[in-house]
Amino acid sequence: MADDDEELMREINRQADRAEEMRPARMDRYALAATLAGRFQQHGTDEIEKMITGVWLLPQPEAEQEQPLLL
């Protein structure tokens, strides 16, 4: 099962690389997640969508990142 998880992440990263090359204005992450869920059935569509979001969202520049609260 771990091999399937690694293969899923490789596929998500490949899709992210393709998207970066094409730079679409908009993308339906849920539709892509539903497609991948058909192949990787041990993961639900919502879980895969979160994985896609984690890979595809760009980190904010340091100045814009939320600073931790010091107690």
MMTF fields as JSON, N, C-alpha, C and O atoms, coordinates in Angstrom:
{
  "mmtfVersion": "1.0.0",
  "mmtfProducer": "UNKNOWN",
  "numBonds": 283,
  "numAtoms": 284,
  "numGroups": 71,
  "numChains": 1,
  "numModels": 1,
  "chainsPerModel": [1],
  "groupsPerChain": [71],
  "chainIdList": ["A"],
  "bondAtomList": [4, 2, 8, 6, 12, 10, 16, 14, 20, 18, 24, 22, 28, 26, 32, 30, 36, 34, 40, 38, 44, 42, 48, 46, 52, 50, 56, 54, 60, 58, 64, 62, 68, 66, 72, 70, 76, 74, 80, 78, 84, 82, 88, 86, 92, 90, 96, 94, 100, 98, 104, 102, 108, 106, 112, 110, 116, 114, 120, 118, 124, 122, 128, 126, 132, 130, 136, 134, 140, 138, 144, 142, 148, 146, 152, 150, 156, 154, 160, 158, 164, 162, 168, 166, 172, 170, 176, 174, 180, 178, 184, 182, 188, 186, 192, 190, 196, 194, 200, 198, 204, 202, 208, 206, 212, 210, 216, 214, 220, 218, 224, 222, 228, 226, 232, 230, 236, 234, 240, 238, 244, 242, 248, 246, 252, 250, 256, 254, 260, 258, 264, 262, 268, 266, 272, 270, 276, 274, 280, 278],
  "bondOrderList": [1, 1, 1, 1, 1, 1, 1, 1, 1, 1, 1, 1, 1, 1, 1, 1, 1, 1, 1, 1, 1, 1, 1, 1, 1, 1, 1, 1, 1, 1, 1, 1, 1, 1, 1, 1, 1, 1, 1, 1, 1, 1, 1, 1, 1, 1, 1, 1, 1, 1, 1, 1, 1, 1, 1, 1, 1, 1, 1, 1, 1, 1, 1, 1, 1, 1, 1, 1, 1, 1],
  "groupList": [{"groupName": "MET", "atomNameList": ["N", "CA", "C", "O"], "elementList": ["N", "C", "C", "O"], "formalChargeList": [0, 0, 0, 0], "bondAtomList": [1, 0, 2, 1, 3, 2], "bondOrderList": [1, 1, 2], "singleLetterCode": "M", "chemCompType": "L-PEPTIDE LINKING"}, {"groupName": "ALA", "atomNameList": ["N", "CA", "C", "O"], "elementList": ["N", "C", "C", "O"], "formalChargeList": [0, 0, 0, 0], "bondAtomList": [1, 0, 2, 1, 3, 2], "bondOrderList": [1, 1, 2], "singleLetterCode": "A", "chemCompType": "L-PEPTIDE LINKING"}, {"groupName": "ASP", "atomNameList": ["N", "CA", "C", "O"], "elementList": ["N", "C", "C", "O"], "formalChargeList": [0, 0, 0, 0], "bondAtomList": [1, 0, 2, 1, 3, 2], "bondOrderList": [1, 1, 2], "singleLetterCode": "D", "chemCompType": "L-PEPTIDE LINKING"}, {"groupName": "GLU", "atomNameList": ["N", "CA", "C", "O"], "elementList": ["N", "C", "C", "O"], "formalChargeList": [0, 0, 0, 0], "bondAtomList": [1, 0, 2, 1, 3, 2], "bondOrderList": [1, 1, 2], "singleLetterCode": "E", "chemCompType": "L-PEPTIDE LINKING"}, {"groupName": "LEU", "atomNameList": ["N", "CA", "C", "O"], "elementList": ["N", "C", "C", "O"], "formalChargeList": [0, 0, 0, 0], "bondAtomList": [1, 0, 2, 1, 3, 2], "bondOrderList": [1, 1, 2], "singleLetterCode": "L", "chemCompType": "L-PEPTIDE LINKING"}, {"groupName": "ARG", "atomNameList": ["N", "CA", "C", "O"], "elementList": ["N", "C", "C", "O"], "formalChargeList": [0, 0, 0, 0], "bondAtomList": [1, 0, 2, 1, 3, 2], "bondOrderList": [1, 1, 2], "singleLetterCode": "R", "chemCompType": "L-PEPTIDE LINKING"}, {"groupName": "ILE", "atomNameList": ["N", "CA", "C", "O"], "elementList": ["N", "C", "C", "O"], "formalChargeList": [0, 0, 0, 0], "bondAtomList": [1, 0, 2, 1, 3, 2], "bondOrderList": [1, 1, 2], "singleLetterCode": "I", "chemCompType": "L-PEPTIDE LINKING"}, {"groupName": "ASN", "atomNameList": ["N", "CA", "C", "O"], "elementList": ["N", "C", "C", "O"], "formalChargeList": [0, 0, 0, 0], "bondAtomList": [1, 0, 2, 1, 3, 2], "bondOrderList": [1, 1, 2], "singleLetterCode": "N", "chemCompType": "L-PEPTIDE LINKING"}, {"groupName": "GLN", "atomNameList": ["N", "CA", "C", "O"], "elementList": ["N", "C", "C", "O"], "formalChargeList": [0, 0, 0, 0], "bondAtomList": [1, 0, 2, 1, 3, 2], "bondOrderList": [1, 1, 2], "singleLetterCode": "Q", "chemCompType": "L-PEPTIDE LINKING"}, {"groupName": "PRO", "atomNameList": ["N", "CA", "C", "O"], "elementList": ["N", "C", "C", "O"], "formalChargeList": [0, 0, 0, 0], "bondAtomList": [1, 0, 2, 1, 3, 2], "bondOrderList": [1, 1, 2], "singleLetterCode": "P", "chemCompType": "L-PEPTIDE LINKING"}, {"groupName": "TYR", "atomNameList": ["N", "CA", "C", "O"], "elementList": ["N", "C", "C", "O"], "formalChargeList": [0, 0, 0, 0], "bondAtomList": [1, 0, 2, 1, 3, 2], "bondOrderList": [1, 1, 2], "singleLetterCode": "Y", "chemCompType": "L-PEPTIDE LINKING"}, {"groupName": "THR", "atomNameList": ["N", "CA", "C", "O"], "elementList": ["N", "C", "C", "O"], "formalChargeList": [0, 0, 0, 0], "bondAtomList": [1, 0, 2, 1, 3, 2], "bondOrderList": [1, 1, 2], "singleLetterCode": "T", "chemCompType": "L-PEPTIDE LINKING"}, {"groupName": "GLY", "atomNameList": ["N", "CA", "C", "O"], "elementList": ["N", "C", "C", "O"], "formalChargeList": [0, 0, 0, 0], "bondAtomList": [1, 0, 2, 1, 3, 2], "bondOrderList": [1, 1, 2], "singleLetterCode": "G", "chemCompType": "PEPTIDE LINKING"}, {"groupName": "PHE", "atomNameList": ["N", "CA", "C", "O"], "elementList": ["N", "C", "C", "O"], "formalChargeList": [0, 0, 0, 0], "bondAtomList": [1, 0, 2, 1, 3, 2], "bondOrderList": [1, 1, 2], "singleLetterCode": "F", "chemCompType": "L-PEPTIDE LINKING"}, {"groupName": "HIS", "atomNameList": ["N", "CA", "C", "O"], "elementList": ["N", "C", "C", "O"], "formalChargeList": [0, 0, 0, 0], "bondAtomList": [1, 0, 2, 1, 3, 2], "bondOrderList": [1, 1, 2], "singleLetterCode": "H", "chemCompType": "L-PEPTIDE LINKING"}, {"groupName": "LYS", "atomNameList": ["N", "CA", "C", "O"], "elementList": ["N", "C", "C", "O"], "formalChargeList": [0, 0, 0, 0], "bondAtomList": [1, 0, 2, 1, 3, 2], "bondOrderList": [1, 1, 2], "singleLetterCode": "K", "chemCompType": "L-PEPTIDE LINKING"}, {"groupName": "VAL", "atomNameList": ["N", "CA", "C", "O"], "elementList": ["N", "C", "C", "O"], "formalChargeList": [0, 0, 0, 0], "bondAtomList": [1, 0, 2, 1, 3, 2], "bondOrderList": [1, 1, 2], "singleLetterCode": "V", "chemCompType": "L-PEPTIDE LINKING"}, {"groupName": "TRP", "atomNameList": ["N", "CA", "C", "O"], "elementList": ["N", "C", "C", "O"], "formalChargeList": [0, 0, 0, 0], "bondAtomList": [1, 0, 2, 1, 3, 2], "bondOrderList": [1, 1, 2], "singleLetterCode": "W", "chemCompType": "L-PEPTIDE LINKING"}],
  "groupTypeList": [0, 1, 2, 2, 2, 3, 3, 4, 0, 5, 3, 6, 7, 5, 8, 1, 2, 5, 1, 3, 3, 0, 5, 9, 1, 5, 0, 2, 5, 10, 1, 4, 1, 1, 11, 4, 1, 12, 5, 13, 8, 8, 14, 12, 11, 2, 3, 6, 3, 15, 0, 6, 11, 12, 16, 17, 4, 4, 9, 8, 9, 3, 1, 3, 8, 3, 8, 9, 4, 4, 4],
  "groupIdList": [1, 2, 3, 4, 5, 6, 7, 8, 9, 10, 11, 12, 13, 14, 15, 16, 17, 18, 19, 20, 21, 22, 23, 24, 25, 26, 27, 28, 29, 30, 31, 32, 33, 34, 35, 36, 37, 38, 39, 40, 41, 42, 43, 44, 45, 46, 47, 48, 49, 50, 51, 52, 53, 54, 55, 56, 57, 58, 59, 60, 61, 62, 63, 64, 65, 66, 67, 68, 69, 70, 71],
  "secStructList": [7, 2, 2, 2, 2, 2, 2, 2, 2, 2, 2, 2, 2, 2, 2, 2, 2, 2, 2, 2, 2, 2, 7, 7, 1, 7, 7, 7, 2, 2, 2, 2, 2, 2, 2, 2, 2, 2, 2, 1, 6, 6, 1, 7, 2, 2, 2, 2, 2, 2, 2, 2, 2, 2, 2, 2, 1, 7, 7, 7, 7, 4, 4, 4, 1, 7, 7, 7, 7, 7, 7],
  "xCoordList": [0.825, 0.0, 0.871, 0.5, 2.0, 2.886, 3.371, 3.549, 3.582, 3.996, 2.919, 3.23, 1.645, 0.546, 0.525, 0.282, 0.78, 0.796, 1.914, 1.724, 3.062, 4.183, 3.866, 4.19, 3.239, 2.867, 1.84, 1.909, 0.892, -0.106, 0.576, 0.257, 1.498, 2.182, 3.031, 3.116, 3.655, 4.404, 3.462, 3.793, 2.287, 1.322, 0.815, 0.68, 0.535, 0.094, 1.193, 0.908, 2.426, 3.539, 3.721, 4.031, 3.531, 3.605, 2.522, 2.766, 1.324, 0.221, 0.522, 0.219, 1.107, 1.468, 2.518, 2.449, 3.485, 4.497, 3.864, 4.206, 2.943, 2.247, 1.453, 1.458, 0.779, -0.026, 0.867, 0.506, 2.019, 2.953, 3.39, 3.505, 3.63, 4.043, 2.93, 3.192, 1.691, 0.566, -0.032, -0.686, 0.181, -0.346, -1.798, -2.083, -2.701, -4.111, -4.61, -4.146, -5.543, -6.111, -6.914, -6.905, -7.598, -8.402, -8.278, -7.973, -8.522, -8.461, -9.465, -9.651, -10.097, -11.053, -10.324, -10.241, -9.798, -9.042, -9.903, -9.422, -11.166, -12.051, -12.248, -12.28, -12.38, -12.545, -11.299, -11.407, -10.118, -8.881, -8.808, -8.418, -9.183, -9.165, -10.12, -9.788, -11.287, -12.254, -11.694, -11.895, -11.002, -10.378, -9.306, -9.26, -8.445, -7.389, -7.959, -7.387, -9.075, -9.694, -10.173, -10.237, -10.507, -10.9, -9.743, -9.943, -8.538, -7.342, -6.757, -6.27, -6.806, -6.262, -7.424, -7.687, -8.102, -9.377, -9.247, -10.251, -8.048, -7.894, -7.944, -7.966, -7.961, -8.05, -9.351, -9.752, -10.002, -11.226, -10.936, -9.83, -11.937, -11.783, -11.383, -10.505, -12.021, -11.691, -10.242, -9.557, -9.777, -8.393, -7.413, -6.423, -7.695, -6.814, -6.85, -5.823, -8.013, -8.094, -7.196, -6.527, -7.173, -6.293, -4.823, -4.0, -4.504, -3.127, -2.747, -1.643, -3.657, -3.415, -3.201, -2.269, -4.057, -3.951, -2.595, -1.966, -2.146, -0.858, 0.313, 1.299, 0.211, 1.295, 1.245, 2.289, 0.056, -0.073, -0.062, 0.286, -0.428, -0.452, 0.968, 1.771, 1.262, 2.598, 2.729, 1.78, 3.89, 4.087, 4.11, 4.533, 3.652, 3.66, 5.072, 5.843, 5.418, 6.718, 6.795, 5.77, 7.989, 8.155, 7.486, 6.894, 7.567, 6.998, 5.491, 4.917, 4.84, 3.395, 2.901, 1.704, 3.801, 3.388, 2.95, 3.478, 1.963, 1.469, 2.543, 3.11, 2.818, 3.836, 3.233, 2.089, 3.974, 3.45, 3.284, 4.035, 2.307, 2.088, 3.071, 3.249, 3.682, 4.603, 3.865, 3.344, 3.822, 3.123, 4.095, 3.685],
  "yCoordList": [-1.193, 0.0, 1.259, 2.26, 1.225, 2.385, 2.709, 3.875, 1.673, 1.903, 2.658, 3.546, 2.312, 3.028, 4.487, 5.374, 4.743, 6.115, 6.913, 8.07, 6.295, 6.967, 7.216, 8.276, 6.248, 6.417, 7.537, 8.324, 7.606, 8.679, 10.038, 10.945, 10.2, 11.484, 11.815, 12.978, 10.809, 11.061, 11.556, 12.482, 10.934, 11.35, 12.764, 13.553, 13.093, 14.451, 15.446, 16.509, 15.116, 16.014, 16.15, 17.235, 15.052, 15.14, 16.067, 16.878, 15.936, 16.795, 18.255, 19.157, 18.484, 19.844, 20.425, 21.596, 19.599, 20.056, 20.428, 21.452, 19.597, 19.899, 21.194, 22.027, 21.348, 22.558, 23.799, 24.844, 23.677, 24.798, 25.187, 26.37, 24.184, 24.451, 25.137, 26.032, 24.718, 25.273, 26.503, 27.313, 26.647, 27.761, 28.106, 29.189, 27.2, 27.5, 28.612, 28.749, 29.387, 30.458, 29.882, 30.436, 28.779, 28.137, 26.632, 26.116, 25.939, 24.492, 23.92, 24.46, 22.863, 22.198, 21.074, 19.943, 21.416, 20.42, 19.229, 18.096, 19.47, 18.376, 17.397, 16.186, 17.901, 17.02, 16.162, 14.97, 16.758, 15.989, 14.957, 13.813, 15.358, 14.431, 13.262, 12.117, 13.539, 12.477, 11.509, 10.299, 12.036, 11.186, 10.301, 9.098, 10.895, 10.117, 9.115, 8.042, 9.452, 8.536, 7.258, 6.203, 7.346, 6.147, 5.177, 3.964, 5.712, 4.873, 4.471, 3.352, 5.379, 5.148, 5.04, 5.961, 3.922, 3.761, 3.708, 3.845, 3.514, 3.489, 4.899, 5.062, 5.926, 7.322, 7.921, 7.687, 8.693, 9.358, 10.617, 11.155, 11.071, 12.263, 13.478, 14.242, 13.661, 14.822, 14.765, 15.787, 13.571, 13.414, 13.753, 14.45, 13.261, 13.539, 15.021, 15.597, 15.639, 17.087, 17.86, 18.81, 17.467, 18.132, 17.92, 18.824, 16.719, 16.441, 17.307, 17.849, 17.435, 18.274, 19.715, 20.374, 20.2, 21.568, 21.795, 22.833, 20.832, 20.956, 21.023, 21.709, 20.319, 20.307, 21.546, 22.111, 21.974, 23.016, 24.43, 25.353, 24.633, 25.996, 26.467, 25.751, 27.651, 28.206, 28.771, 29.356, 28.604, 29.196, 30.717, 31.284, 31.356, 32.818, 33.307, 32.624, 34.486, 35.059, 35.24, 35.422, 35.192, 35.253, 36.47, 36.361, 37.612, 38.837, 38.737, 39.392, 37.927, 37.816, 36.658, 36.558, 35.785, 34.647, 35.114, 36.073, 34.399, 34.735, 34.419, 33.327, 35.378, 35.195, 34.458, 34.727, 33.535, 32.831, 33.777, 34.74, 33.493, 34.295, 33.85, 32.657, 34.8, 34.5, 34.726, 35.814, 33.704, 33.808, 33.961, 34.062],
  "zCoordList": [0.0, 0.0, 0.0, -0.613, 0.664, 0.678, -0.733, -1.084, -1.533, -2.922, -3.687, -4.482, -3.454, -4.099, -3.666, -4.484, -2.379, -1.882, -2.546, -2.921, -2.687, -3.343, -4.817, -5.353, -5.466, -6.869, -7.019, -7.962, -6.092, -6.123, -6.01, -6.779, -5.08, -4.919, -6.15, -6.544, -6.757, -7.997, -9.091, -9.831, -9.19, -10.212, -9.95, -10.885, -8.701, -8.358, -8.72, -9.274, -8.417, -8.753, -10.256, -10.748, -10.995, -12.462, -12.999, -13.892, -12.441, -12.876, -12.523, -13.304, -11.366, -10.964, -11.91, -12.282, -12.293, -13.248, -14.585, -15.176, -15.056, -16.318, -16.198, -17.105, -15.083, -14.884, -14.853, -15.394, -14.225, -14.173, -15.58, -15.9, -16.413, -17.792, -18.577, -19.38, -18.346, -19.106, -18.433, -19.091, -17.156, -16.36, -16.68, -17.191, -16.387, -16.651, -15.728, -14.596, -16.218, -15.41, -14.24, -13.141, -14.483, -13.452, -13.602, -14.677, -12.496, -12.529, -11.554, -10.464, -11.922, -11.056, -10.316, -10.795, -9.137, -8.362, -8.0, -7.987, -7.706, -7.311, -8.464, -8.245, -9.683, -10.845, -11.044, -11.334, -10.89, -11.0, -9.879, -10.111, -8.664, -7.532, -7.775, -7.468, -8.315, -8.605, -9.645, -9.544, -10.627, -11.652, -11.025, -11.284, -10.203, -9.554, -8.55, -8.356, -7.913, -6.94, -7.621, -6.99, -8.895, -9.624, -9.775, -9.832, -9.84, -9.982, -8.632, -8.469, -7.674, -6.336, -5.351, -4.578, -5.392, -4.689, -3.168, -2.468, -2.644, -1.193, -0.596, 0.624, -1.474, -1.029, -1.54, -2.68, -0.685, -1.098, -1.909, -1.871, -2.637, -3.473, -2.64, -3.04, -1.487, -0.641, -0.164, -0.126, 0.2, 0.655, -0.467, -0.246, -1.662, -2.801, -3.151, -3.509, -3.051, -3.328, -2.363, -2.771, -1.095, -0.124, -0.49, -0.342, -0.969, -1.382, -2.579, -2.633, -3.529, -4.708, -4.277, -4.738, -3.399, -2.916, -2.252, -2.461, -1.456, -0.782, -1.743, -1.476, -2.853, -3.838, -4.721, -5.049, -5.108, -6.122, -5.588, -6.323, -4.339, -3.824, -3.559, -2.961, -3.999, -3.818, -2.412, -1.891, -1.795, -0.467, -0.567, -1.575, 0.486, 0.509, 0.787, 1.461, 0.272, 0.634, 2.147, 2.804, 2.694, 4.145, 4.768, 5.842, 4.124, 4.69, 4.846, 5.717, 4.019, 4.06, 4.914, 5.183, 5.343, 6.144, 7.52, 8.083, 8.039, 9.369, 10.388, 10.39, 11.253, 12.273, 13.468, 13.833, 14.087, 15.255, 16.44, 16.591, 17.262, 18.454, 19.539, 19.782, 20.162, 21.26, 22.562, 22.809, 23.39, 24.681, 25.812, 26.969]
}
